[in-house]
């Protein structure tokens, strides 16, 4: 299986692009009660696996999908991380992981899940796997070193990092990031691409979050 969608229990997507990703997925791993929302969208939905502590999955669905429920009670990690861990362990061949439903409804879950994209670059051996978080409003992904982003001209883009020693020089942005010190979340947000390819140059390997729409 080359590509897998992880469906989290935040705001269920309504826009055509994330719904296309869900409907065309080779396999869908649901975080706990997210399967309830998927069934409302597609009554014939059949997850690859349901992963989590089962605190939001109705008993009726626990019984219905009993053969594909992976129950993890530990609370050190959230259900999204448990699902990521399961996918990477059970499907090491996967090359693309798309996370849907990870934002919206609660600001704390949204911020935490977006931050996890950066943490996953340290927690897991992702190699060349493409891991993205897609919502009705944009796409987020983590980068860890100098790279070229083929985004197209006129895209909105924001950068975040928790590493205040990181410096990212850039070309192809309306407001260059060369002098940005990442000591506050807003510092490199609300930018725009001015060229088809944006080049970001890191002064040292680290984790940064890119959000585009």
C-alpha positions as CSV (number, residue, x, y, z in Angstrom):
1,X,0.0,0.0,0.0
2,X,1.6,3.2,-1.2
3,X,-0.7,5.8,0.3
4,X,-2.8,5.9,3.5
5,X,-5.1,8.5,4.9
6,X,-5.3,9.0,8.6
7,X,-8.7,10.5,9.5
8,X,-8.6,12.4,12.8
9,X,-11.7,13.4,14.9
10,X,-11.6,17.2,14.3
11,X,-13.6,19.0,11.7
12,X,-14.6,16.6,8.9
13,X,-13.6,18.0,5.5
14,X,-16.3,19.5,3.2
15,X,-14.2,20.9,0.3
16,X,-13.7,18.9,-2.9
17,X,-9.9,18.4,-2.5
18,X,-9.7,16.8,0.9
19,X,-12.9,14.8,0.2
20,X,-11.2,13.5,-3.0
21,X,-8.2,12.5,-0.9
22,X,-10.5,10.6,1.4
23,X,-12.7,9.0,-1.2
24,X,-9.8,7.9,-3.4
25,X,-7.5,6.6,-0.5
26,X,-6.0,3.2,-0.8
27,X,-6.6,2.7,2.9
28,X,-8.0,4.9,5.7
29,X,-7.0,4.6,9.4
30,X,-9.5,6.3,11.7
31,X,-8.6,7.9,15.0
32,X,-11.2,6.6,17.4
33,X,-14.6,8.3,16.8
34,X,-13.6,9.8,13.5
35,X,-15.1,6.8,11.8
36,X,-18.6,8.0,12.9
37,X,-18.1,11.2,10.8
38,X,-16.8,9.2,7.9
39,X,-19.9,6.9,8.0
40,X,-22.2,9.9,7.9
41,X,-20.4,10.9,4.7
42,X,-20.2,7.4,3.3
43,X,-22.4,4.7,5.0
44,X,-20.4,2.0,3.2
45,X,-17.0,3.2,4.6
46,X,-14.7,0.5,5.8
47,X,-11.5,1.6,7.7
48,X,-8.2,-0.2,7.4
49,X,-8.0,0.1,11.2
50,X,-9.5,2.2,14.0
51,X,-6.8,3.3,16.4
52,X,-7.1,5.0,19.8
53,X,-8.3,4.8,23.4
54,X,-11.9,4.3,22.2
55,X,-13.2,7.1,24.4
56,X,-15.3,8.6,21.5
57,X,-16.2,5.5,19.6
58,X,-19.8,4.3,20.3
59,X,-20.2,0.8,21.6
60,X,-22.3,-0.1,18.6
61,X,-19.4,0.7,16.3
62,X,-16.9,-1.0,18.5
63,X,-18.9,-4.2,18.1
64,X,-19.5,-3.6,14.4
65,X,-15.8,-3.1,13.7
66,X,-14.4,-5.4,16.4
67,X,-12.0,-7.1,14.0
68,X,-10.3,-3.8,13.0
69,X,-10.2,-2.0,16.4
70,X,-6.7,-1.4,17.8
71,X,-7.3,-0.3,21.4
72,X,-4.4,1.6,23.1
73,X,-5.3,3.0,26.5
74,X,-2.0,4.8,27.2
75,X,-2.3,8.6,27.4
76,X,1.3,9.6,26.7
77,X,0.4,10.2,23.1
78,X,-2.8,11.3,21.4
79,X,-4.8,9.2,19.0
80,X,-3.2,10.8,15.9
81,X,0.3,9.8,17.0
82,X,-1.0,6.3,17.9
83,X,-2.4,6.1,14.3
84,X,0.9,7.3,12.8
85,X,2.8,4.7,14.9
86,X,0.4,2.0,13.7
87,X,0.7,2.9,10.0
88,X,4.5,3.1,10.1
89,X,4.8,-0.2,12.0
90,X,2.2,-2.2,10.0
91,X,2.8,-0.6,6.6
92,X,6.5,0.3,6.4
93,X,6.2,0.3,2.6
94,X,3.9,3.4,2.7
95,X,5.3,6.4,0.8
96,X,2.6,9.0,1.4
97,X,0.5,9.7,4.5
98,X,-2.2,12.3,4.4
99,X,-3.8,13.4,7.6
100,X,-7.4,14.7,7.4
101,X,-9.7,16.1,10.2
102,X,-6.8,17.1,12.4
103,X,-7.8,20.8,12.8
104,X,-11.0,22.7,13.6
105,X,-13.5,22.4,16.4
106,X,-10.9,22.9,19.2
107,X,-8.0,25.4,19.0
108,X,-5.8,23.4,21.4
109,X,-6.2,20.2,19.3
110,X,-5.4,22.2,16.1
111,X,-2.3,23.8,17.5
112,X,-1.1,20.5,19.1
113,X,-1.7,18.5,15.9
114,X,0.1,21.0,13.7
115,X,3.0,21.0,16.1
116,X,3.1,17.2,15.9
117,X,4.0,17.4,12.2
118,X,7.4,18.9,13.2
119,X,7.7,16.4,16.1
120,X,7.1,13.4,13.8
121,X,10.3,14.3,11.9
122,X,12.2,13.5,15.1
123,X,10.0,10.8,16.5
124,X,9.9,8.6,13.5
125,X,12.2,7.5,10.7
126,X,10.1,9.0,7.9
127,X,12.9,8.9,5.3
128,X,11.5,10.1,1.9
129,X,7.8,9.6,3.0
130,X,5.5,12.5,2.2
131,X,3.4,13.4,5.3
132,X,0.9,16.2,4.9
133,X,-2.0,17.6,6.9
134,X,-4.9,18.8,4.7
135,X,-8.0,20.7,5.7
136,X,-10.7,22.7,3.9
137,X,-8.4,25.8,4.3
138,X,-4.9,24.6,3.4
139,X,-2.1,22.0,3.5
140,X,0.6,21.8,6.2
141,X,3.9,19.8,6.1
142,X,7.2,19.8,7.9
143,X,10.7,20.4,6.4
144,X,14.0,19.8,8.1
145,X,16.6,21.4,5.9
146,X,17.3,23.5,2.8
147,X,14.8,22.7,0.0
148,X,13.0,23.9,-3.1
149,X,9.2,24.1,-2.9
150,X,7.4,23.9,-6.2
151,X,4.3,25.8,-5.1
152,X,3.5,28.1,-8.0
153,X,3.3,31.9,-8.0
154,X,0.7,33.8,-5.8
155,X,0.3,31.1,-3.1
156,X,-0.2,32.1,0.5
157,X,2.4,30.6,2.7
158,X,3.4,30.7,6.4
159,X,6.4,29.3,8.2
160,X,6.7,28.3,11.8
161,X,9.5,26.8,14.0
162,X,10.1,26.2,17.7
163,X,13.9,26.6,17.2
164,X,14.9,30.2,17.8
165,X,18.5,29.4,16.7
166,X,17.2,28.5,13.2
167,X,17.6,31.0,10.4
168,X,15.9,30.5,7.1
169,X,17.0,32.6,4.1
170,X,14.6,32.6,1.2
171,X,14.0,33.4,-2.5
172,X,10.6,33.5,-4.2
173,X,8.7,35.1,-1.3
174,X,7.2,38.6,-1.2
175,X,8.8,39.2,2.2
176,X,12.2,37.4,2.5
177,X,12.7,35.5,5.8
178,X,16.4,36.0,6.0
179,X,16.3,38.1,9.2
180,X,13.5,36.3,10.9
181,X,14.2,35.1,14.5
182,X,11.7,32.3,15.3
183,X,10.9,33.4,18.8
184,X,7.2,34.0,18.2
185,X,4.6,32.2,16.1
186,X,3.6,35.1,14.0
187,X,7.1,36.0,12.8
188,X,7.1,34.4,9.3
189,X,3.3,34.1,8.6
190,X,1.0,35.6,6.0
191,X,3.6,35.6,3.2
192,X,3.0,35.0,-0.5
193,X,5.0,33.3,-3.2
194,X,6.3,35.6,-6.1
195,X,7.9,32.8,-8.1
196,X,6.9,29.3,-9.1
197,X,9.7,27.8,-6.9
198,X,10.5,29.0,-3.4
199,X,13.9,28.2,-2.1
200,X,14.4,28.0,1.7
201,X,18.0,27.7,3.0
202,X,18.5,26.5,6.6
203,X,21.6,27.5,8.6
204,X,21.4,24.1,10.3
205,X,19.1,21.1,10.2
206,X,16.0,21.6,12.2
207,X,12.2,21.3,12.0
208,X,10.0,23.9,10.5
209,X,6.3,23.9,9.6
210,X,5.0,25.1,6.2
211,X,1.3,26.0,5.7
212,X,0.1,26.8,2.2
213,X,-3.3,27.6,0.7
